[in-house]
Amino acid sequence: MNVLQLIKSDYRRYKNYGGNFFGIVFFTQGFWAVFQYRIAHYIFSKIKWQPFRFLFTFIGLVTQKTIEIITGISIPASAKIGHSFYIGHFGGIIINAKAVIGNNCNISQGVTIGVSGREGKRGVPIIGNEVYIGANAVISGNIIIGNQVAIGACSLVISSVGENSVVLGVPAVVMSKNGSKGYI
């Protein structure tokens, strides 16, 4: 998908949850952050000529920091996020620069997707498609979150999770195999 198609897919996700064009574009901080990420990621990945890349990267960093201060959502340009990304509530969302997030995912407020672990286990999560991440959840380390997973609020996920699972707790454990259906 090109950058415009990605932005349209994100917009459609926001529209599915209610709202109109005016409300989504001008009053939805999650959409602002995702929109800014899409533009910055395009510049980061497509522009290779050094003088232009430096200029656009500088402008992108200023824009990213402005959006980050206003919304409390940090999405670095180097992160890889699939289409139809939805941030349910603004504030306190931190995504590591090396994070990989699949298609059609929902993230709630206070979520951290970061680096942790020691030696060979140190790394950043890879998150599958149609994953729901509840409020204040932390996902960290060199782990893989399968497709259609629901992560409960205030959970600490530090080990890999198979597909169609519901996880909850500190550390998170599989509670059921019902998956994220109904949350996405």
N, C-alpha and C positions, 0 to 999 in steps of 0.2 A: 504494500500500500504506500502511496505517496503521502506527503505531509498533510495535504488538504483532505484526503480521504480519512486519514487518522483523526484529524480535528472534527470532521463530520461524524465519524463513528462515536467519538467522545460526546459530542453535542447530543446525538440521538440517545445515548445512555442517560444523560441528564434530563432530556425531554421525557423519556419513559417514566421517570420518577416524579413527573409533574413539573409544572412551570411553563413559561412561555419564553420566547426568544429574548425579550427585554430583561426578564428576571434572571435568566441563566447567564447571559453575557455580561450584564452590568452588576449583578448582586450575588453571584455564586462564586465564592472564593476558591473552591475546589476546581471549578472550571477554569478560573484565571490561571491557577498554578499548572494545570495540565496543558492548557493552551501555550503558556510560556515554555513549558518543557518541550512540547512538540517542535516549536520554532528553534529553540536552542539545540535540541538533539539533531535536527536537520542540519543546522550550521556546523555542529561538531562533527557529524559523520560525513557530510558531503563536500564541504569546502576544504580543499587541500592546499591551495596556493597560499603560502605563508603570510604575506602582507594582509590579504583579505581575511584570512583565518584569525590573525591576531586582532584585527579591528572588530570583526563580528563577535569573536570570543569575549573581548572586553565589553562590548555593548551588551552581550548576552549575560555576562556575569553581573553587571550593574542591574539589569532587568531582573535577573533571578534573585538577587539579594533584596531588591525592592519588593518583589512579590513575596519573598520569604518573610520579610519584616511585617508586611501588611497581613498576610494570611497565616503565618506560622507553619507553612508547608515548604519543606526543602526537597526538591527533586533535581539532582544534578543532571546536566546535559548528557553525561556519559552513561547514565543508567539506561537499561533496555526495557521498554514497557510496550506491551502489545496493544492492539486496538481496543476500543470501547472501555477505557479505563475510567473508573468512577470513584471520586472521593466524597463520601457521604457528608462529612462535617469537617469544617476547617479546624486547624490548630494542632500543634505539637506533632506533626507528621514528619519523620525523618527517614529518607531513603538513601542508602549508601550509593556511592557513585558507580560501584561495580555490580549492583543488584540487577537481577533479571526477573521480570514479572510478565506473565503470560497474558493472553487475551481475555477480555470480558471479566476483569477482576474488580472487586469492591474493597475499599479501605475506609475504615472509620477513623475518628479523631484519636490522636495520641499514639499512633502506631509507629514503631521503629523497626526498620529492616536494615540490619547492620552487620558489621564484621565482629567475629569473636572466635575463640578457640586457640589452641596451642599447636605449634609446629605443623604437622601434616593436616591437622583438622581445622586449621585457621582458614577462614574464608567468609564468603558472603552467600546468602541463600539464593537458590533458583526456585522461583514460584511458578507453578503450572497455570493452566487456564481455568477460568470460572472458579476462582478462589475468593472466599469471603474472609476478611480479616476484621475481627471485632475490635471495639474500642480499647485502647491502651495495651494492645498485644505487642509483644516483642518477639521478633523472629531473627535469630542470629546464628552465625556459624556456617561452615561449609556443608549445608544440608539441602535436600531437595523436598519441596512441598508438591505433592502430586496434583493432578487435575481434580476439580470439583471437591475441594476441601473447604470446610468451614472451621475457622479458628475462633474460639470463644474469647469474649472480652477478658482482659487482664491476664491472658495466658503468656507463658514464656516457652517458646518453641526452640529447642536446641538440638533436636534430632529429626531426621527425615520422617516424612509422613506419607503414607501410601494414598492412592487415589480413593475418592468417595468416602473420606473419613471426616469425622467431627472430633476435634481435639480441644481439650480444656485443661487448665491447671498450671501449676508451677512446680516442676516442669510439666509441660503439656503431655497428656496421655490420650490415647484414642478412646473416645466414649461410645461411638457408634459408627456404623458404616452407611449412614444416611446421606452423607456428603453435603454439598452447598445448595442443593436444589431448594428453591423457595427463598433463598437469600440473595440470589443474583437476578 
